[in-house]
Amino acid sequence: MRITVTVNKERAEFGLKKSIAPKLWNESEQRVKGKSASADDINAAIEKTIKKIAETTTYLSM
């Protein structure tokens, strides 16, 4: 899985070192479907990465 971030028309990608079957991906929520331990782990990794990106963006815009 990869997260793509675009800031000022510049893109950056971050690898999560996680993978899932495409049928388990919820496109509209951008999260893994279900409540399995694996789904919870991947969704937590996504949330953690998004939070780090937001914190970095806030820091850089100061």
N, C-alpha and C positions, 0 to 999 in steps of 0.2 A: 504494500500500500504506500502511496505517496500523497503528500499534501502539496498543493500548488498555491502560492501566494503571489499576488500581483500588487505592487506598490509603485505609483508614478510610472505606470506602463512597463515596469521591469518585473519579470517573473523569477521566482525562486521555487525550487522543489525540495521537499524534505522527505526522506524515506523513513518509514516507521519500523521497518524490518518485521513486518507482520503480513500475513496473507490470509485470504478467505476465498471461498467459492463464490463466484459472481451471484449465484442465486440467493446468497445470504445477505447481500448488500441492499440497504434501503436507500434508493437514490434520492428521494425527497428529503429524508432526514440526514443524509450523509453519515449514516451509522450502520453498524452491523445489526441485523434483525435478531431477535430472540434474547433470552436471558441466561444462556449457557455461560460457563466460566470463561470460555474462549471469547465469546461476544463481549462480555463485560470487560475483559482484559484489553481487547482491541479498542473498544469505545472509550475506555479510560485513557489509553495511549493517545487517542485522537484529541480528547478533551485537554489533556496535559500539554500537548503540542500547540493547540490553539491558544491556550492560556499563555504559554511562553512567547508565542508570536505577538500576542496582544501586549504583553508586558514590554517586550523589546521595542515594539512600535511606539508605545507611549514614552519610553525612555529616550528613543532617538528623536522624538518630536519636541523634546523639552528645550 
